[in-house]
C-alpha cells in the first residue's frame, strides 16, 4: 500500500501551505527552492491570536 503524508508548511510572510504528498522530502525541497506547483486557496479568519 502506498504511503502519503499530510503536511503543513509556512513561509516568512506566514502563509500556510497544507497538502498531501507521497514524497515528503521532495515536497520540502520544492518548498524551500520555490519550485513547487501550488493550488491556491484563501481563507479569512477573525482570530487575532492566529496572526
N, C-alpha and C positions, 0 to 999 in steps of 0.2 A: 504494500500500500504506500502511496506517495505521502511525503510529509510536507506540510505547509505551515508557515509561520505568520502570525498576526504581528505587525509592527506599528509602533508609534514613534515618529521622529520629529524633531524640531530644528529650526534654523535660528540664526542670530536675531531675526526680527520676530521670533516667537510664533511663526506659522507652524501649525501642526500638520504632519503628513501621516495618514493612517492607511494601512493596506494589508494585503495578503501576498505572500511570495513563497515560492518553492526553493529559492536560493537566497537565504538571508544575507550571507556575506557579499554576494554580488549586488544585492539591493542597497546595502550600506555603502558599498563602494560607489555605486551610481549616485547616491545621495550626496556623498562627500565631493565627488567630482562634477556634480551638477549635470550629469548625462542621462538622468532618469526621465522617462516619459510619465507624466502625471495626468490624472483626471482630476480636474479642479472642482471643488465644491465649497461654497462659502456658507459658514454657519454663524449666525449672530447670537449673542447671549447678553443677558443683563446681570452678569455676576462680576462685579469689580474685583472680587478676590481672585479671579482667574487671570487677571491682567498682570 
